[in-house]
Amino acid sequence: MPEDRRSQDHRAQEPPTLSPVERRVMRSLDGEDRRGRRIPNEELLRERTVESYLRGAVMPRWMERLKEIHRGMDEHRRALAEAYAQEREDHAEDPEGFADAWRRRVARHSFEDVNDLIRDHNQWYPVERQLPMDPRTGEYVLIAGRPYMREELTDEWALARFPPVLGDDAAPES
């Protein structure tokens, strides 16, 4: 048998090399006939609209707003922590001076950016999430046992986390 004919026969017997995509498709198919998984009836009956397609592709506004609220609160915490450390350093030997200076500094600090988002959240979240309403009370139901309403950031919020007291026992909350 000629040499090149043997190499052709040998190549014909080797399984074809599959691409990564082809291997992934082969793994996702099941059964001997490789037809794939059966599509559930609920999927087949689900209404397909442009609105539902867009709703699934875009993060809902309430979720974006909550991320912005948490990001804003973290930024305020960081800014307050830096200012707190600076005031503690400046008034290390004067507890009364530290307390007065810290209260004044917190009073000057504006939380309006986050508070606007919190007000929007409190007003629109139940509508955007389509929360059910308790017919007896006329209030929206609790989410995981907790109310959806968020408290606005205030001077008291800041002072609770960063107390106007010098000493090791007055370390700020994380």
C-alpha positions, 0 to 999 in steps of 0.5 A: 500500500502506498505511503500517502494512502495509509496516512489518508486512511489514518486521518479518516479514522481520527475523530474531528477536533472540536472547537471550544464552542462545539464542545460546550454545545455537546456538553449541554445536549443530553440523551442519545439523540442529542436533541437537547433539553426539553423546553418547559411549557411555562417558557413556551406559554410566556408572553414575549413583548418588547417591554419584557425584553427591555425590562430584563436587559436593564437594571431596574431604577429602584436597584440603581437608586439603592446602589447609589444610596449605599455608595453615597452613604459609604462616601459620607462615612469615609469623609466623616471618618477622615474629618473625625480623625483630623479633629481628634488629632487637632484637639487631642488634649481638649475633650470639650473643644473636640466635642464642640468642634466636631458637632460644628463640623457635622452640622456643616456637613451636607447629606442632601445628595443621599437624602434626595435619593432616599426621598425618591426611594421612599416615594417610588420603591413600592410602585416600581417593585409593584409591592402588594398592599395590606387591604386592612391597613392600606400599607405596603407589605414588609420586605423580608420582614422589614419596612422598605422606608429608609431613614434620611441621614442627619447630624444624629446619624453621623454623631451616633457613628462618630461620637463627640468624645475623646478616648479609646472607648469612643472609637467610631463605628464601622 
